[in-house]
Amino acid sequence: MKAKSIKGKSTEEIKTSLAECMADGFKPTLAIMFSSVSQDLHALSKVTDDAGLDLFGVTTNGEFIDEETEKGSVVALLLEINKNYYEIYLEEYPNKNFKEVAMGIASKAKATFKKPAFIIGTSNPAADGEEILRGFEEVIGKDVIAFGGGAGDDYAFTETYVFTNYKVSNKGMVCIAFDEEKVAVSGIATCGWKAVGTEKTVTKSEGNHVFTIENEPALDITTKYGGLENVTPGNQDLLIEIAANFPLQLQRKNGDPVMRPPLVVDWSDRSFYTSGTVPQGSKIRFSLPPDWDVMEKVVKGVQNLKETERPEADALVVFSCAGRILSFGPMMNSEIEGIQRVWNVPMVGMFSNAELGRMAGGNLEMHNLTTCCVALKEK
């Protein structure tokens, strides 16, 4: 397949860039678009539809097509690919029936393709990414290839969207199902955060609500390990500091740990809610604040994917946690540049509220503070 990346600060700029990149005979059929919520999503849908492109769209906390990160803009990866090699679905889950909706999409894809692989975008901050992934596994099998991210809204954490040619939704998921017999989809989820201290036991939790760790209030033991002060409701920066620098690392029997940053504190008992499930009795470790090694580990993980599974690629899609750019700031450019250099092909990326994918040797899970890289190659 042929691929090109474009970006713009408005619908008109995207329309102009689209026309310019098609002037040499390039005829894209599919657009993977990441946009700020400040943009007119309906207008963007019309531009791509008028140009004959099928659209997979997700709102972001920032977007990029190279090492230069943007805010308030639109980026798109344009692919010239046979329309018979993929399908796009947008389904809503107003009743929070996340697994059921995912199973419905997977069933449609399985009826069309013998072996489908998926790129997923989810809207609504309360959407349960774990349930969505279980739905795909139930229909396709445990070895299903699926990567994606949770939509953002420029860090407002209130209302996020996914969109296609015909619909914009704040309570649904958009999905590309590729025919794996025609298009190879290879990916890796990698984090890089270093752990500190010994394993601790989660002694009381319900779902994503962590009450105690080693029989101590979850907030108290976490802030003690982080050396944090002014642990009070009045400290507006406390949660960002904990989530971005001292997330819990949920230990797994297979593969790397899964990051679970605290997002909301219940001050009545000093417990907190994390980004995903932390089962009672599970083992966790605390994290060290990130440094250059964290970014280097991500790039090495992507390089290993190239060397062991996908030596060539036509295009690259990246879902990187919004918390990473909060932690790294301008240094984040180095990680993105390092990723792009691995294959040196057109790329599109977004800063997401959650990441969906499989770490090397691990299970298909929802992640945070993680980067998911997806390489596409027409066979």
Phi, psi and omega in degrees: 000152173265148183216146173216150177247141177226161175211161179193163180264359181203168176300320181297320179294322177294319179299317179294314180297322179297315179295320181295319183284345177265357184293337182267011180101356176296127184235080181292149177244340185226134177240124171259109191242133174242128188222148169294149177292346179286347180275161179276098185294324178295321179292321177296320178299319181294320180300313181291322180295317179298330180274000178082019181262141168280141190240130169244113185231142180218137175277159196225176167252020186141155188211161182199154169237355175208199184288349179274111181277149183241162171224140177073018186243188177229136174229153180209142170258120182258127183240129172266101189215147179302128182295344178280355184267358182205162171224147176244135179234144168226114180233146181258158178229065182297336181262015180060027179271063189299312182295318181297317179295317178298320178297323178296316178295314181299321180295319177297316181295320181293329178288337181266318184239140179297321180222090180276149172235148194235142164243130192234141169232134181240140174250165183082113182302338181272358181299135182268099181298326179297317180295322178298315180294323177297327178296317177295319180296322183298323183271315187269326183121164185297337182268014180303140176268116181210129177220154178173198183202160175274134181299151177245177177214049179056041175069016176282332180056041180237302184220120183240162187221152164238155184207154175227193179300327192245356187203145171239131184225138175257010180212049182207181178232141175250145188212134168258125172255116177265146172281108184294344176284344181245328182230120176280129178241111181236139182208170177209140171255127182216149189241299177096346181298134179272145179267158178224146177077182181272168176296141176241155180258133173282108188271342174207125176201157174223108182064242179260010179262109183260115182270307183222148173234123186054037178065012173255148175308133187304319181295319184295314183290327179291314181290333176294315178295327180278351182067030184275145178243173181054051180275078184223160178301336182281349180276097185293339183266357187299310185294320178297320179297316181291312186296320185278334187241333186229048180291157171287145174249104181284117185284141180238149176293323180242132176082182182288162176297157177254131184281135179226082180286139174293137183241331182220135179256137168260103188287346181294327179229008178058038172264176175211161176257133180258179184285345181201177185299136172231095186298143174299135182092351181287163180257138177228160167230157177271168186247152168273151174303142186290152175221192183302327182300329180297314180291321179297324179294322178297312180298319178296324178296319178292319178299322179294324176300318178296315186288330187256337187225319188228078183297332179232149178216152176263332183199162183225134176241131185235129171246112182240136185297138177301331179294336180292317181287334174294324180283318189266334183060223182300338179295341181301331179303325181293321179295314181296318179298318180297320178296314183296326182292340183300312178249339181054053178235166178305139187225151168222144182211160178217157172262118193252168176273341176199161181234141181243127180168187184240125172284160181305122178075006184250188180269168175282118188214167171271135185236169169220159181055031187236155174246127175252121178248130182237118179260134179246135180214120176288135183277000000 
